[in-house]
Amino acid sequence: MRTGLLGGTFDPPHTGHLILAEHARVELKLDNVIFVPNSISPFKTTRYISNADIRAEMVQLAVSDNPCFSTELFEISQQGISYTVDTLRYLTAKHPADTFILLMGADTFTDFPHWKNPDEVVSLAQIAVGVRPGSAHDFSSHKYRNDAIFLHTPLIDISSSNIRQRVREGKSIQYLVPWAVKIFIESAGLYRG
């Protein structure tokens, strides 16, 4: 099995996440893509994030209509700060015959050398970086440039922080998140302040 992994805080999961995952699934001929919501991102320890169980439920709702997408709640079950290397150790032990492809955006790849044990990460998974058209990122001198596949992904300018802001301002988030996630956010009263 060729399995894509897309990790993140997913507060909330949005259409951009799904488009990146589906684009990578098709372009890289992946059998499936697993979404891995983190417990606490090591890069977001100073800001409030929604409860992990709520974010996990939103991710499960977001991927529920695609049989090639699923969720893995290992990082949430471990609690504390989530590190991709720990998740990859767990998944490669659980599925030793699978090939894992770690999906990330260009901004995340820029920070990748600062991750916990990046050398081990690239030994456990292939990295695939989604680069938007017209991106100003220059990875020619990036330490892990030769360990990455670069995908030209559709230009979708959606962010979780923008969605949270729109909800606080009472603006529509229709089509920015999957319908089921929109209904969940509204019924749970998330992000209102």
N, C-alpha and C positions, 0 to 999 in steps of 0.2 A: 504494500500500500504506500502511495505517496500522499502524505498528510500535511496540509498547510496548518500552521498555528498562527493565530492572531490574538495577541494579548493586549490588555489595556485596562484602564479604569472603567470605561464604558458608563460614564455618568452624565448623560444616558448614551446607550448605543444608538447610532444614527445611520442614515442611508449611506453616507460616505464609507463607513466601516463595511457595509454589506457589498457595496460596489467594488471596493478594493479586494475583498475576499473572493467575489465571483470572478472578477477580472483575472486575478491570480490563479484561481482554480482552472479556468479555461486555458490561459496562456501557458501555464506550467504543467498542464495535464495532471492536475491533482485529483486523487480519488475523493477526497473530502477536505473540508476546512473545519478545524476546531477552534472555537472562540474561548479564550482563557481569561476571564475577569480576575483581576488581582485583588488581594486583600487590601494592601496598602502599597502604593507605588513608592519606591525609594526616592523618586523625584518629586513626589507630591505630599511629603510628610507634614508640610506646614499649612496646608489648606484643608478646609472641610470637604469631605467627600461623603456621598450617601452611604447608608448602611450596605455592607457587602451582600447580604441576602437580597436586598431590594435590587441592587445592580445585577446580581445573578439572575433574578427572575426576569428583569427587563431583557437581558441577553437571550435567555431561553425563549421569550416571546418574539424577539427580533429574528431569530433563526428558525423558528418553528415551521415556516412554510417552505423551507428549502431542504430536501432530503439529503443534500450533500453537506449541510452545515450541522454542527452540533456544539455542545458546550462541555468544558472540562472544569470542574470546580475544585481542583487540587489546591490552587493557591488560596482560595477562600477557606478551605478546610484547614489549612496550615496556620491561618491567622498571621498577624504580624506583618512585617515587610516582605513583599513577594520578590523573588529573584528568578529570572528566566532560567538560569542555569539549574536551579533546583527542580523546576518543572520539567526541563529536558531530561535530567537524570531519572526522574520518576517515569516519564513517558517512554524513554528508551528501554528502561528495565521492564515496563509493562508490555511494550510492543516491540521486542527486539528486531523483528523482521521489517518493521516500517522504516521508511525514509521520511524524515521531518524537514519541512521547509518553513522557516520562521519568517513571517510576513511583517513588514514594517514600512512606515512612511519615511520620506527623506529626512525630516527633522529628527526622528528617532534614530536613524542611522548615524546622523551627525554626532549624537551623544553616545553611540554604542561603545566607543573605546573606554568610556567611564563606567560601564556596567560592571557588575560583579563577574569576574572570571570570563571575560569575553573570548579568550583563546579556547577555553573549554566549550563555550557556546558554539563557536564555529566548528569544533570537532564533533559536536553532537547533532548539528542541524545546518542545512544550507540556508543562507540568508537571501531573501528576495526583497528588494527595496522598490516601493512604488514611487515613481518620480512623475510629477505632474508636468504637462506641457508648459514650456516657458519657465521652468524652475531655474532659480539662480544658484542652486547648489552645485558646487564643484567638488567632486570626490576624487580628483586625480591624485591627490596626495594623502587620501584617507588610508589609515593603517590597514583597514580590512577591505579595501577596494577590490582586491583579487578574490576575496571570499564571498563576494556578493553577486547576485544576478540583479540587473536593473530592468524594471518593468515600466513602460510608459503607460501610466494610468489616466483615466478620464479626469478632467479638471473639475473637481467637485469641492467647492469651498464651503464646507460645513464643519463646524466644530461643536463639541459638547458644551464648551463654555458659552458659545453664542446661543445655543439652544436654551441653556439654563437662564441666560440673560433675557431672552425673548419671553420665556414663561414668567419671569419676575415682572416684566413690563406688560404682561397681558397680551402679547402678540401671538399670532398663529405659528404653530410648529408643524402644521400639516405638510406632509411630504418630506420634511426634514428627518423625521423618524418614521419607522414602520407604524402602521395604523394601530396595531395592538400595543405598542410602546406608548403612543400618544394617549390612548385611552387609559393605560396604567398610570401614566404621569398625572393625568387629570383626576382620576378617581382617588389616587393616593395623596393628591395635593402637593406633589413634589415641586421643589425649586421656587416656591412662591415667596420666599423671603425668610 
